[in-house]
């Protein structure tokens, strides 16, 4: 006598009080030596709680994805193996990759400049092993698809009760460039004054901001 599994069903029924419930039905055919079906055997399992949990999880994921999407800053979410599980539209624009190319395929380490890579891996481990010791916000250098260098300010934390982290990224490349240009300009200005053969003093209000050696000779 042979048995063969026909199919497993998950139909939805209603109880006497009209409350819906889900059951899992597994059927198999019992055949004789000639292959003729003699009868069917089956089992039924109430899977209502499991289905309710699955539906709640699906609703939660939809809400989370919606909130994730409406953020105006690039955002990403990754799990323990560093794979990026979620990326919003702004993250696509920042990196130059499409969501289909990123989610479940790219690791966040692929976007980090080599000089910052090890430092960020240490933070990644700390965030999961000793969250209180991990930084919640810091700067790093990223590289996009075309090889452009981006200065990023990142705010990051764990989703409670999970091994998943969420990061919000702010592109501060222009700000950093402006700060560098300002420092260079101030340095050139200082050298110009210090190398002058004439005494020069620079003041702001009642305070002296810069005084050359020659301006101190009476």
Secondary structure, DSSP 8 states (H G I E B T S, - for coil): -EEEEEEEE--EEE-TTS-EEEEEEEEEEEE-TTS-EEEEEEEEEE-HHHHHHHHHHHHHHHHHHHHHHH-SSEEEEE-TT-BEEEE-HHHHHHHS--HHHHTTT-BGGGGB-HHHHHHHHHHHHHHHH-GGGS-SEEEEEEE-TT--EEEEEEEEEE-TTSS-EEEEEEE-HHHHHHHHHHHHHHHHHHHHHHT-SS--EEEETTEEEEE-SGGG--
